[in-house]
């Protein structure tokens, strides 16, 4: 499955190291948008948790939760990702 993951921690990418424990500004923005019912932001959060990017640890349970919520909001990519 080819997906473009937009959650990148620039420092981690530049240094070729794992992201730090602090969530990025992107994650904070996605969380705020998701709380307002934005399905795309929910999907982007899911992608970050699925890959462990954007300053969050990889957490497939959390990713699945966000994909499900995004799908409920009508996000077609999220629906595709959860089957």
Backbone torsions as a table, in degrees:
resi	resn	phi	psi	omega
1	UNK	NA	118.1	-180.0
2	UNK	-94.7	123.0	179.2
3	UNK	-136.4	148.2	173.9
4	UNK	-95.6	115.4	179.7
5	UNK	-97.5	122.0	-173.6
6	UNK	-93.8	-7.7	-178.8
7	UNK	-85.5	100.7	179.5
8	UNK	-124.6	135.7	174.2
9	UNK	-95.1	107.2	-173.0
10	UNK	-57.0	-41.0	179.5
11	UNK	-64.2	-42.9	-179.8
12	UNK	-65.1	-40.2	-179.6
13	UNK	-66.1	-44.7	-178.2
14	UNK	-66.0	-37.1	-177.7
15	UNK	-93.8	-4.6	-178.8
16	UNK	57.3	44.4	177.6
17	UNK	-126.5	169.8	178.3
18	UNK	-71.3	150.6	177.6
19	UNK	-62.3	153.3	179.6
20	UNK	-74.8	174.7	-176.2
21	UNK	-73.0	-15.7	-176.2
22	UNK	-87.6	128.3	179.7
23	UNK	-64.8	145.3	-179.6
24	UNK	-75.5	169.8	176.3
25	UNK	-61.4	-36.8	177.8
26	UNK	-57.3	-45.9	-178.8
27	UNK	-61.4	-44.9	179.2
28	UNK	-59.5	-43.2	178.9
29	UNK	-65.6	-42.6	178.7
30	UNK	-61.9	-40.8	179.7
31	UNK	-63.1	-41.4	178.3
32	UNK	-65.1	-44.2	179.8
33	UNK	-66.6	-39.4	179.2
34	UNK	-64.6	-39.2	178.4
35	UNK	-62.8	-25.5	178.4
36	UNK	-88.1	2.7	176.2
37	UNK	94.0	17.2	-179.3
38	UNK	-81.5	108.0	-178.1
39	UNK	-62.7	-37.5	179.4
40	UNK	-64.1	-42.2	178.0
41	UNK	-63.5	-37.3	177.4
42	UNK	-62.2	-43.0	178.5
43	UNK	-64.4	-41.5	179.5
44	UNK	-63.7	-38.3	174.5
45	UNK	-61.4	-44.3	179.1
46	UNK	-58.5	-43.2	180.0
47	UNK	-62.9	-40.7	178.4
48	UNK	-63.1	-45.3	178.9
49	UNK	-68.0	-34.7	179.0
50	UNK	-63.8	-39.6	-176.2
51	UNK	-97.6	-12.2	-176.9
52	UNK	70.6	40.7	-178.2
53	UNK	-116.0	172.6	178.1
54	UNK	74.9	13.8	179.2
55	UNK	92.5	7.4	176.4
56	UNK	-110.5	151.8	177.1
57	UNK	-75.7	151.6	176.6
58	UNK	-63.9	127.2	-176.8
59	UNK	-149.0	96.1	-175.2
60	UNK	-67.8	-30.7	177.1
61	UNK	-65.2	-44.2	178.1
62	UNK	-66.4	-39.4	177.6
63	UNK	-60.8	-46.3	-179.8
64	UNK	-60.0	-41.7	178.5
65	UNK	-58.3	-48.0	-177.3
66	UNK	-70.1	-36.3	175.3
67	UNK	-61.3	-43.2	179.8
68	UNK	-62.1	-44.4	178.7
69	UNK	-64.9	-40.7	178.6
70	UNK	-64.1	-41.1	178.7
71	UNK	-62.8	-38.7	177.8
72	UNK	-63.5	-27.5	177.6
73	UNK	-85.7	1.1	176.0
74	UNK	93.4	13.1	178.8
75	UNK	-75.2	113.2	-174.6
76	UNK	-66.7	-36.2	178.0
77	UNK	-64.0	-39.7	177.8
78	UNK	-64.1	-42.5	178.0
79	UNK	-59.6	-42.5	179.5
80	UNK	-63.4	-42.6	-177.0
81	UNK	-66.3	-29.2	179.5
82	UNK	-94.8	-3.0	174.8
83	UNK	87.2	NA	NA
